[in-house]
Amino acid sequence: MIDHIYLPVTDLKRSETFYGAMLGPLGKSERWHFKAQAGYSDITGFGEPGIPGFWLKASKTTCAELYVAFAAKNEAAVNKAYEAALANGGKDNGAPGLRPQWDPRYYAANVLDPDGCNVEICYKPWLYE
């Protein structure tokens, strides 16, 4: 449904480190860099090889109300991404585990990124059955 999204961040390098580490275990660590031009900010993109879809945009504002969820292919990937996020400036906002309020098989973890945005890493096994 969504082709791409721009997330405003106050420190592009810091957020690139955070998201690069967290997205690696999810297979979405390929990066694209575009320098500011024609009135636009610097941006850094992430995604699967050849498919950028998640972009960081240098900004003076943050994403306080934005909630982003990234899909994982298994529980181990959720755990690895969560640990990488914490090791690279993220803060715990919900340890890895089942989220039965959504589905008894829904496995996820939540972190706050360096700007305080809520990021979820989720595994929905029914998508891979």
N, CA, C and O atoms as a GROMACS GRO file, in nm:
protein
  516
    1MET      N    1   0.082  -0.119   0.000
    1MET     CA    2   0.000   0.000   0.000
    1MET      C    3   0.087   0.125   0.000
    1MET      O    4   0.066   0.213  -0.083
    2ILE      N    5   0.182   0.135   0.090
    2ILE     CA    6   0.268   0.253   0.097
    2ILE      C    7   0.397   0.225   0.020
    2ILE      O    8   0.461   0.122   0.041
    3ASP      N    9   0.433   0.316  -0.068
    3ASP     CA   10   0.554   0.300  -0.147
    3ASP      C   11   0.677   0.342  -0.068
    3ASP      O   12   0.779   0.272  -0.070
    4HIS      N   13   0.668   0.455   0.001
    4HIS     CA   14   0.780   0.501   0.083
    4HIS      C   15   0.730   0.602   0.186
    4HIS      O   16   0.620   0.656   0.175
    5ILE      N   17   0.814   0.624   0.285
    5ILE     CA   18   0.779   0.718   0.392
    5ILE      C   19   0.907   0.792   0.433
    5ILE      O   20   1.016   0.735   0.431
    6TYR      N   21   0.891   0.917   0.470
    6TYR     CA   22   1.001   0.998   0.521
    6TYR      C   23   0.980   1.019   0.671
    6TYR      O   24   0.873   1.064   0.713
    7LEU      N   25   1.080   0.989   0.750
    7LEU     CA   26   1.075   1.009   0.894
    7LEU      C   27   1.164   1.128   0.928
    7LEU      O   28   1.284   1.124   0.901
    8PRO      N   29   1.108   1.235   0.987
    8PRO     CA   30   1.192   1.348   1.025
    8PRO      C   31   1.279   1.312   1.145
    8PRO      O   32   1.230   1.259   1.244
    9VAL      N   33   1.409   1.343   1.135
    9VAL     CA   34   1.503   1.315   1.244
    9VAL      C   35   1.588   1.439   1.269
    9VAL      O   36   1.619   1.514   1.176
   10THR      N   37   1.625   1.459   1.394
   10THR     CA   38   1.702   1.579   1.428
   10THR      C   39   1.852   1.561   1.408
   10THR      O   40   1.925   1.660   1.398
   11ASP      N   41   1.900   1.438   1.402
   11ASP     CA   42   2.042   1.410   1.380
   11ASP      C   43   2.051   1.294   1.282
   11ASP      O   44   2.039   1.178   1.320
   12LEU      N   45   2.073   1.326   1.155
   12LEU     CA   46   2.069   1.226   1.049
   12LEU      C   47   2.173   1.116   1.069
   12LEU      O   48   2.141   0.998   1.052
   13LYS      N   49   2.295   1.152   1.105
   13LYS     CA   50   2.400   1.049   1.125
   13LYS      C   51   2.363   0.955   1.240
   13LYS      O   52   2.376   0.833   1.227
   14ARG      N   53   2.318   1.010   1.352
   14ARG     CA   54   2.280   0.929   1.468
   14ARG      C   55   2.167   0.833   1.432
   14ARG      O   56   2.171   0.715   1.466
   15SER      N   57   2.067   0.884   1.363
   15SER     CA   58   1.953   0.801   1.326
   15SER      C   59   1.990   0.700   1.218
   15SER      O   60   1.936   0.589   1.217
   16GLU      N   61   2.081   0.736   1.129
   16GLU     CA   62   2.127   0.639   1.028
   16GLU      C   63   2.196   0.522   1.097
   16GLU      O   64   2.176   0.407   1.057
   17THR      N   65   2.277   0.549   1.198
   17THR     CA   66   2.342   0.442   1.273
   17THR      C   67   2.239   0.353   1.341
   17THR      O   68   2.247   0.230   1.333
   18PHE      N   69   2.143   0.414   1.408
   18PHE     CA   70   2.038   0.340   1.479
   18PHE      C   71   1.958   0.252   1.383
   18PHE      O   72   1.948   0.132   1.403
   19TYR      N   73   1.902   0.312   1.278
   19TYR     CA   74   1.817   0.236   1.187
   19TYR      C   75   1.898   0.135   1.105
   19TYR      O   76   1.848   0.026   1.076
   20GLY      N   77   2.020   0.169   1.069
   20GLY     CA   78   2.103   0.073   0.996
   20GLY      C   79   2.126  -0.053   1.077
   20GLY      O   80   2.118  -0.164   1.024
   21ALA      N   81   2.155  -0.036   1.206
   21ALA     CA   82   2.177  -0.153   1.294
   21ALA      C   83   2.048  -0.231   1.314
   21ALA      O   84   2.049  -0.354   1.309
   22MET      N   85   1.938  -0.163   1.336
   22MET     CA   86   1.811  -0.231   1.363
   22MET      C   87   1.756  -0.300   1.238
   22MET      O   88   1.701  -0.410   1.249
   23LEU      N   89   1.770  -0.239   1.122
   23LEU     CA   90   1.714  -0.296   1.000
   23LEU      C   91   1.799  -0.407   0.940
   23LEU      O   92   1.750  -0.484   0.857
   24GLY      N   93   1.926  -0.416   0.979
   24GLY     CA   94   2.013  -0.522   0.928
   24GLY      C   95   1.957  -0.662   0.948
   24GLY      O   96   1.948  -0.738   0.851
   25PRO      N   97   1.917  -0.700   1.071
   25PRO     CA   98   1.862  -0.833   1.093
   25PRO      C   99   1.730  -0.858   1.018
   25PRO      O  100   1.686  -0.972   1.007
   26LEU      N  101   1.669  -0.752   0.967
   26LEU     CA  102   1.542  -0.766   0.895
   26LEU      C  103   1.564  -0.772   0.743
   26LEU      O  104   1.468  -0.781   0.667
   27GLY      N  105   1.691  -0.767   0.700
   27GLY     CA  106   1.722  -0.773   0.557
   27GLY      C  107   1.691  -0.645   0.482
   27GLY      O  108   1.670  -0.647   0.361
   28LYS      N  109   1.688  -0.533   0.554
   28LYS     CA  110   1.653  -0.405   0.492
   28LYS      C  111   1.762  -0.300   0.518
   28LYS      O  112   1.733  -0.185   0.547
   29SER      N  113   1.886  -0.342   0.506
   29SER     CA  114   1.995  -0.252   0.543
   29SER      C  115   2.063  -0.183   0.425
   29SER      O  116   2.155  -0.103   0.446
   30GLU      N  117   2.020  -0.211   0.300
   30GLU     CA  118   2.080  -0.138   0.188
   30GLU      C  119   2.047   0.010   0.204
   30GLU      O  120   1.936   0.046   0.244
   31ARG      N  121   2.144   0.097   0.172
   31ARG     CA  122   2.126   0.241   0.196
   31ARG      C  123   2.143   0.323   0.069
   31ARG      O  124   2.215   0.286  -0.023
   32TRP      N  125   2.073   0.435   0.069
   32TRP     CA  126   2.085   0.535  -0.036
   32TRP      C  127   2.103   0.669   0.031
   32TRP      O  128   2.041   0.696   0.134
   33HIS      N  129   2.188   0.754  -0.026
   33HIS     CA  130   2.215   0.887   0.031
   33HIS      C  131   2.192   0.992  -0.076
   33HIS      O  132   2.242   0.982  -0.188
   34PHE      N  133   2.115   1.095  -0.040
   34PHE     CA  134   2.095   1.208  -0.128
   34PHE      C  135   2.122   1.335  -0.050
   34PHE      O  136   2.067   1.357   0.058
   35LYS      N  137   2.210   1.417  -0.105
   35LYS     CA  138   2.244   1.544  -0.042
   35LYS      C  139   2.137   1.649  -0.071
   35LYS      O  140   2.070   1.644  -0.174
   36ALA      N  141   2.123   1.742   0.020
   36ALA     CA  142   2.024   1.848   0.008
   36ALA      C  143   2.041   1.921  -0.126
   36ALA      O  144   2.152   1.951  -0.168
   37GLN      N  145   1.928   1.948  -0.190
   37GLN     CA  146   1.928   2.024  -0.314
   37GLN      C  147   1.788   2.076  -0.340
   37GLN      O  148   1.690   2.020  -0.292
   38ALA      N  149   1.778   2.182  -0.414
   38ALA     CA  150   1.649   2.241  -0.455
   38ALA      C  151   1.554   2.262  -0.337
   38ALA      O  152   1.434   2.243  -0.351
   39GLY      N  153   1.608   2.301  -0.222
   39GLY     CA  154   1.525   2.330  -0.106
   39GLY      C  155   1.488   2.209  -0.021
   39GLY      O  156   1.414   2.223   0.076
   40TYR      N  157   1.537   2.091  -0.057
   40TYR     CA  158   1.509   1.970   0.020
   40TYR      C  159   1.624   1.938   0.114
   40TYR      O  160   1.738   1.975   0.087
   41SER      N  161   1.594   1.870   0.223
   41SER     CA  162   1.694   1.830   0.322
   41SER      C  163   1.774   1.709   0.274
   41SER      O  164   1.735   1.641   0.178
   42ASP      N  165   1.886   1.682   0.343
   42ASP     CA  166   1.957   1.557   0.322
   42ASP      C  167   1.863   1.443   0.357
   42ASP      O  168   1.784   1.454   0.451
   43ILE      N  169   1.870   1.332   0.282
   43ILE     CA  170   1.791   1.215   0.315
   43ILE      C  171   1.875   1.089   0.301
   43ILE      O  172   1.966   1.082   0.218
   44THR      N  173   1.844   0.990   0.382
   44THR     CA  174   1.907   0.859   0.376
   44THR      C  175   1.796   0.755   0.370
   44THR      O  176   1.704   0.758   0.451
   45GLY      N  177   1.806   0.664   0.272
   45GLY     CA  178   1.704   0.563   0.256
   45GLY      C  179   1.753   0.424   0.294
   45GLY      O  180   1.873   0.396   0.289
   46PHE      N  181   1.659   0.340   0.331
   46PHE     CA  182   1.687   0.200   0.366
   46PHE      C  183   1.587   0.110   0.295
   46PHE      O  184   1.476   0.152   0.262
   47GLY      N  185   1.628  -0.013   0.273
   47GLY     CA  186   1.535  -0.110   0.216
   47GLY      C  187   1.605  -0.237   0.177
   47GLY      O  188   1.723  -0.257   0.205
   48GLU      N  189   1.530  -0.322   0.111
   48GLU     CA  190   1.586  -0.444   0.054
   48GLU      C  191   1.668  -0.403  -0.068
   48GLU      O  192   1.648  -0.293  -0.120
   49PRO      N  193   1.757  -0.488  -0.114
   49PRO     CA  194   1.839  -0.451  -0.231
   49PRO      C  195   1.755  -0.396  -0.347
   49PRO      O  196   1.666  -0.463  -0.398
   50GLY      N  197   1.787  -0.274  -0.386
   50GLY     CA  198   1.721  -0.210  -0.498
   50GLY      C  199   1.583  -0.152  -0.469
   50GLY      O  200   1.519  -0.099  -0.560
   51ILE      N  201   1.537  -0.160  -0.344
   51ILE     CA  202   1.402  -0.114  -0.312
   51ILE      C  203   1.402  -0.023  -0.189
   51ILE      O  204   1.369  -0.068  -0.080
   52PRO      N  205   1.438   0.105  -0.206
   52PRO     CA  206   1.430   0.194  -0.090
   52PRO      C  207   1.284   0.224  -0.059
   52PRO      O  208   1.205   0.249  -0.149
   53GLY      N  209   1.251   0.223   0.068
   53GLY     CA  210   1.113   0.251   0.105
   53GLY      C  211   1.101   0.331   0.233
   53GLY      O  212   0.999   0.396   0.258
   54PHE      N  213   1.206   0.326   0.316
   54PHE     CA  214   1.204   0.397   0.443
   54PHE      C  215   1.316   0.499   0.440
   54PHE      O  216   1.433   0.464   0.426
   55TRP      N  217   1.280   0.626   0.453
   55TRP     CA  218   1.376   0.736   0.440
   55TRP      C  219   1.383   0.817   0.569
   55TRP      O  220   1.282   0.840   0.636
   56LEU      N  221   1.503   0.860   0.602
   56LEU     CA  222   1.526   0.953   0.711
   56LEU      C  223   1.551   1.090   0.649
   56LEU      O  224   1.627   1.103   0.554
   57LYS      N  225   1.486   1.190   0.704
   57LYS     CA  226   1.497   1.326   0.651
   57LYS      C  227   1.547   1.418   0.760
   57LYS      O  228   1.485   1.427   0.867
   58ALA      N  229   1.657   1.487   0.736
   58ALA     CA  230   1.709   1.584   0.833
   58ALA      C  231   1.603   1.692   0.855
   58ALA      O  232   1.550   1.750   0.761
   59SER      N  233   1.572   1.717   0.983
   59SER     CA  234   1.465   1.809   1.016
   59SER      C  235   1.491   1.874   1.152
   59SER      O  236   1.571   1.824   1.232
   60LYS      N  237   1.423   1.983   1.177
   60LYS     CA  238   1.430   2.047   1.308
   60LYS      C  239   1.317   1.998   1.398
   60LYS      O  240   1.316   2.024   1.518
   61THR      N  241   1.222   1.925   1.339
   61THR     CA  242   1.110   1.871   1.416
   61THR      C  243   1.125   1.719   1.427
   61THR      O  244   1.206   1.659   1.356
   62THR      N  245   1.047   1.659   1.516
   62THR     CA  246   1.054   1.514   1.532
   62THR      C  247   0.920   1.451   1.498
   62THR      O  248   0.825   1.518   1.458
   63CYS      N  249   0.916   1.323   1.515
   63CYS     CA  250   0.799   1.243   1.479
   63CYS      C  251   0.723   1.198   1.601
   63CYS      O  252   0.680   1.082   1.607
   64ALA      N  253   0.705   1.282   1.698
   64ALA     CA  254   0.652   1.244   1.829
   64ALA      C  255   0.529   1.153   1.824
   64ALA      O  256   0.517   1.066   1.910
   65GLU      N  257   0.441   1.169   1.730
   65GLU     CA  258   0.319   1.089   1.724
   65GLU      C  259   0.327   0.974   1.623
   65GLU      O  260   0.234   0.893   1.615
   66LEU      N  261   0.433   0.966   1.547
   66LEU     CA  262   0.444   0.864   1.444
   66LEU      C  263   0.478   0.729   1.506
   66LEU      O  264   0.558   0.720   1.599
   67TYR      N  265   0.417   0.624   1.453
   67TYR     CA  266   0.440   0.487   1.498
   67TYR      C  267   0.477   0.408   1.373
   67TYR      O  268   0.398   0.402   1.278
   68VAL      N  269   0.595   0.348   1.372
   68VAL     CA  270   0.642   0.272   1.256
   68VAL      C  271   0.663   0.127   1.298
   68VAL      O  272   0.724   0.101   1.402
   69ALA      N  273   0.612   0.033   1.218
   69ALA     CA  274   0.632  -0.109   1.245
   69ALA      C  275   0.704  -0.171   1.126
   69ALA      O  276   0.664  -0.152   1.011
   70PHE      N  277   0.810  -0.246   1.155
   70PHE     CA  278   0.887  -0.317   1.053
   70PHE      C  279   0.861  -0.466   1.066
   70PHE      O  280   0.861  -0.521   1.176
   71ALA      N  281   0.840  -0.533   0.952
   71ALA     CA  282   0.813  -0.676   0.951
   71ALA      C  283   0.943  -0.756   0.960
   71ALA      O  284   1.044  -0.722   0.898
   72ALA      N  285   0.936  -0.862   1.040
   72ALA     CA  286   1.046  -0.958   1.052
   72ALA      C  287   0.996  -1.093   1.000
   72ALA      O  288   0.876  -1.120   1.000
   73LYS      N  289   1.090  -1.178   0.956
   73LYS     CA  290   1.051  -1.307   0.901
   73LYS      C  291   1.045  -1.418   1.004
   73LYS      O  292   1.002  -1.530   0.974
   74ASN      N  293   1.090  -1.387   1.128
   74ASN     CA  294   1.082  -1.486   1.236
   74ASN      C  295   1.109  -1.417   1.369
   74ASN      O  296   1.149  -1.300   1.373
   75GLU      N  297   1.088  -1.491   1.477
   75GLU     CA  298   1.108  -1.435   1.611
   75GLU      C  299   1.254  -1.399   1.635
   75GLU      O  300   1.284  -1.299   1.700
   76ALA      N  301   1.346  -1.480   1.583
   76ALA     CA  302   1.489  -1.453   1.602
   76ALA      C  303   1.527  -1.317   1.542
   76ALA      O  304   1.607  -1.244   1.601
   77ALA      N  305   1.471  -1.284   1.427
   77ALA     CA  306   1.500  -1.154   1.365
   77ALA      C  307   1.446  -1.039   1.450
   77ALA      O  308   1.510  -0.935   1.461
   78VAL      N  309   1.328  -1.059   1.511
   78VAL     CA  310   1.274  -0.957   1.603
   78VAL      C  311   1.373  -0.935   1.717
   78VAL      O  312   1.407  -0.821   1.750
   79ASN      N  313   1.418  -1.043   1.777
   79ASN     CA  314   1.510  -1.035   1.891
   79ASN      C  315   1.641  -0.966   1.852
   79ASN      O  316   1.690  -0.880   1.925
   80LYS      N  317   1.698  -1.004   1.737
   80LYS     CA  318   1.825  -0.944   1.692
   80LYS      C  319   1.809  -0.795   1.662
   80LYS      O  320   1.895  -0.715   1.698
   81ALA      N  321   1.700  -0.758   1.597
   81ALA     CA  322   1.677  -0.617   1.565
   81ALA      C  323   1.657  -0.536   1.692
   81ALA      O  324   1.707  -0.424   1.703
   82TYR      N  325   1.583  -0.591   1.787
   82TYR     CA  326   1.560  -0.525   1.916
   82TYR      C  327   1.693  -0.500   1.988
   82TYR      O  328   1.718  -0.390   2.035
   83GLU      N  329   1.777  -0.603   1.997
   83GLU     CA  330   1.908  -0.589   2.063
   83GLU      C  331   1.995  -0.488   1.991
   83GLU      O  332   2.063  -0.408   2.055
   84ALA      N  333   1.994  -0.491   1.857
   84ALA     CA  334   2.073  -0.394   1.780
   84ALA      C  335   2.023  -0.252   1.803
   84ALA      O  336   2.103  -0.159   1.813
   85ALA      N  337   1.893  -0.235   1.812
   85ALA     CA  338   1.836  -0.103   1.838
   85ALA      C  339   1.882  -0.050   1.974
   85ALA      O  340   1.923   0.065   1.985
   86LEU      N  341   1.875  -0.135   2.076
   86LEU     CA  342   1.918  -0.092   2.210
   86LEU      C  343   2.067  -0.060   2.214
   86LEU      O  344   2.109   0.033   2.284
   87ALA      N  345   2.146  -0.136   2.141
   87ALA     CA  346   2.291  -0.115   2.140
   87ALA      C  347   2.332   0.009   2.060
   87ALA      O  348   2.447   0.051   2.066
   88ASN      N  349   2.237   0.067   1.986
   88ASN     CA  350   2.269   0.182   1.901
   88ASN      C  351   2.183   0.304   1.930
   88ASN      O  352   2.146   0.378   1.839
   89GLY      N  353   2.150   0.324   2.057
   89GLY     CA  354   2.083   0.446   2.098
   89GLY      C  355   1.934   0.436   2.120
   89GLY      O  356   1.871   0.536   2.156
   90GLY      N  357   1.876   0.318   2.100
   90GLY     CA  358   1.733   0.301   2.123
   90GLY      C  359   1.705   0.276   2.270
   90GLY      O  360   1.793   0.239   2.347
   91LYS      N  361   1.580   0.296   2.307
   91LYS     CA  362   1.536   0.270   2.445
   91LYS      C  363   1.422   0.170   2.441
   91LYS      O  364   1.335   0.175   2.354
   92ASP      N  365   1.424   0.078   2.537
   92ASP     CA  366   1.319  -0.022   2.546
   92ASP      C  367   1.182   0.042   2.560
   92ASP      O  368   1.165   0.136   2.639
   93ASN      N  369   1.087  -0.008   2.484
   93ASN     CA  370   0.948   0.038   2.496
   93ASN      C  371   0.854  -0.083   2.486
   93ASN      O  372   0.738  -0.069   2.450
   94GLY      N  373   0.907  -0.201   2.519
   94GLY     CA  374   0.829  -0.325   2.513
   94GLY      C  375   0.918  -0.438   2.466
   94GLY      O  376   0.942  -0.453   2.346
   95ALA      N  377   0.966  -0.518   2.558
   95ALA     CA  378   1.058  -0.629   2.527
   95ALA      C  379   0.994  -0.728   2.430
   95ALA      O  380   0.872  -0.736   2.420
   96PRO      N  381   1.078  -0.803   2.357
   96PRO     CA  382   1.025  -0.903   2.265
   96PRO      C  383   0.935  -1.003   2.336
   96PRO      O  384   0.964  -1.048   2.447
   97GLY      N  385   0.826  -1.035   2.270
   97GLY     CA  386   0.732  -1.133   2.325
   97GLY      C  387   0.603  -1.133   2.247
   97GLY      O  388   0.583  -1.054   2.155
   98LEU      N  389   0.516  -1.223   2.286
   98LEU     CA  390   0.385  -1.232   2.221
   98LEU      C  391   0.301  -1.110   2.255
   98LEU      O  392   0.312  -1.053   2.363
   99ARG      N  393   0.217  -1.072   2.160
   99ARG     CA  394   0.122  -0.961   2.177
   99ARG      C  395  -0.018  -1.018   2.155
   99ARG      O  396  -0.080  -0.992   2.052
  100PRO      N  397  -0.069  -1.096   2.252
  100PRO     CA  398  -0.196  -1.165   2.233
  100PRO      C  399  -0.316  -1.073   2.218
  100PRO      O  400  -0.422  -1.116   2.172
  101GLN      N  401  -0.301  -0.947   2.256
  101GLN     CA  402  -0.412  -0.853   2.237
  101GLN      C  403  -0.441  -0.831   2.089
  101GLN      O  404  -0.551  -0.790   2.053
  102TRP      N  405  -0.342  -0.860   2.002
  102TRP     CA  406  -0.360  -0.845   1.857
  102TRP      C  407  -0.389  -0.980   1.792
  102TRP      O  408  -0.476  -0.991   1.706
  103ASP      N  409  -0.315  -1.082   1.834
  103ASP     CA  410  -0.332  -1.218   1.784
  103ASP      C  411  -0.245  -1.306   1.873
  103ASP      O  412  -0.136  -1.264   1.913
  104PRO      N  413  -0.288  -1.429   1.905
  104PRO     CA  414  -0.209  -1.514   1.994
  104PRO      C  415  -0.071  -1.551   1.937
  104PRO      O  416   0.017  -1.595   2.011
  105ARG      N  417  -0.052  -1.532   1.805
  105ARG     CA  418   0.076  -1.566   1.742
  105ARG      C  419   0.163  -1.444   1.713
  105ARG      O  420   0.277  -1.457   1.669
  106TYR      N  421   0.110  -1.326   1.738
  106TYR     CA  422   0.179  -1.200   1.706
  106TYR      C  423   0.297  -1.183   1.802
  106TYR      O  424   0.279  -1.177   1.923
  107TYR      N  425   0.419  -1.174   1.746
  107TYR     CA  426   0.541  -1.161   1.825
  107TYR      C  427   0.606  -1.029   1.787
  107TYR      O  428   0.625  -1.001   1.669
  108ALA      N  429   0.639  -0.948   1.886
  108ALA     CA  430   0.691  -0.814   1.855
  108ALA      C  431   0.778  -0.760   1.967
  108ALA      O  432   0.780  -0.812   2.078
  109ALA      N  433   0.848  -0.654   1.934
  109ALA     CA  434   0.926  -0.576   2.031
  109ALA      C  435   0.907  -0.430   1.993
  109ALA      O  436   0.885  -0.397   1.877
  110ASN      N  437   0.917  -0.342   2.093
  110ASN     CA  438   0.906  -0.198   2.068
  110ASN      C  439   1.025  -0.125   2.129
  110ASN      O  440   1.070  -0.157   2.239
  111VAL      N  441   1.074  -0.028   2.054
  111VAL     CA  442   1.182   0.059   2.101
  111VAL      C  443   1.147   0.203   2.067
  111VAL      O  444   1.067   0.230   1.978
  112LEU      N  445   1.208   0.294   2.141
  112LEU     CA  446   1.203   0.435   2.105
  112LEU      C  447   1.331   0.467   2.032
  112LEU      O  448   1.440   0.434   2.080
  113ASP      N  449   1.321   0.531   1.916
  113ASP     CA  450   1.441   0.566   1.841
  113ASP      C  451   1.509   0.686   1.907
  113ASP      O  452   1.457   0.737   2.006
  114PRO      N  453   1.624   0.732   1.855
  114PRO     CA  454   1.695   0.843   1.920
  114PRO      C  455   1.614   0.972   1.935
  114PRO      O  456   1.647   1.055   2.020
  115ASP      N  457   1.510   0.991   1.854
  115ASP     CA  458   1.425   1.109   1.866
  115ASP      C  459   1.299   1.081   1.948
  115ASP      O  460   1.216   1.170   1.963
  116GLY      N  461   1.284   0.960   2.000
  116GLY     CA  462   1.170   0.926   2.083
  116GLY      C  463   1.051   0.869   2.009
  116GLY      O  464   0.944   0.853   2.068
  117CYS      N  465   1.066   0.837   1.881
  117CYS     CA  466   0.957   0.779   1.804
  117CYS      C  467   0.943   0.631   1.838
  117CYS      O  468   1.042   0.561   1.857
  118ASN      N  469   0.819   0.585   1.845
  118ASN     CA  470   0.792   0.445   1.877
  118ASN      C  471   0.809   0.360   1.751
  118ASN      O  472   0.745   0.383   1.649
  119VAL      N  473   0.898   0.260   1.761
  119VAL     CA  474   0.926   0.170   1.651
  119VAL      C  475   0.896   0.028   1.696
  119VAL      O  476   0.940  -0.015   1.802
  120GLU      N  477   0.820  -0.043   1.615
  120GLU     CA  478   0.788  -0.182   1.644
  120GLU      C  479   0.858  -0.271   1.542
  120GLU      O  480   0.870  -0.237   1.425
  121ILE      N  481   0.903  -0.386   1.590
  121ILE     CA  482   0.956  -0.490   1.504
  121ILE      C  483   0.863  -0.608   1.526
  121ILE      O  484   0.853  -0.658   1.638
  122CYS      N  485   0.796  -0.655   1.421
  122CYS     CA  486   0.693  -0.757   1.443
  122CYS      C  487   0.707  -0.875   1.349
  122CYS      O  488   0.752  -0.863   1.235
  123TYR      N  489   0.667  -0.988   1.401
  123TYR     CA  490   0.660  -1.113   1.325
  123TYR      C  491   0.518  -1.164   1.330
  123TYR      O  492   0.463  -1.191   1.437
  124LYS      N  493   0.459  -1.176   1.213
  124LYS     CA  494   0.322  -1.227   1.199
  124LYS      C  495   0.333  -1.359   1.122
  124LYS      O  496   0.334  -1.358   0.999
  125PRO      N  497   0.340  -1.472   1.194
  125PRO     CA  498   0.367  -1.600   1.126
  125PRO      C  499   0.265  -1.635   1.018
  125PRO      O  500   0.300  -1.704   0.923
  126TRP      N  501   0.143  -1.590   1.029
  126TRP     CA  502   0.042  -1.622   0.929
  126TRP      C  503   0.073  -1.562   0.793
  126TRP      O  504   0.017  -1.606   0.692
  127LEU      N  505   0.160  -1.461   0.787
  127LEU     CA  506   0.199  -1.404   0.660
  127LEU      C  507   0.297  -1.494   0.584
  127LEU      O  508   0.316  -1.478   0.463
  128TYR      N  509   0.358  -1.588   0.655
  128TYR     CA  510   0.461  -1.673   0.595
  128TYR      C  511   0.417  -1.819   0.585
  128TYR      O  512   0.497  -1.905   0.550
  129GLU      N  513   0.292  -1.848   0.616
  129GLU     CA  514   0.241  -1.986   0.612
  129GLU      C  515   0.199  -2.023   0.472
  129GLU      O  516   0.154  -2.135   0.449
   0.00000   0.00000   0.00000
